[in-house]
Amino acid sequence: MAHSNTAQFHHSPSFSFKPLFAIRDFFALIASAWSEAKDMEQKSHKNSVNW
């Protein structure tokens, strides 16, 4: 009987924030990788006229 009460307590709502957190984390990862790549590119082209 106690298990059915806990199962009811842990019933997930129809809307969950987990996908939004996953999307946010994904874009944060992409942004950090992009900025790191730009930093590496800038260091490798430090003496370049195009930069």
Buried (B, 14 or more C-beta within 10 A) or exposed (E): EEEEEEEEEEEEEEEEEEEEEEEEEEEEEEEEEEEEEEEEEEEEEEEEEEE
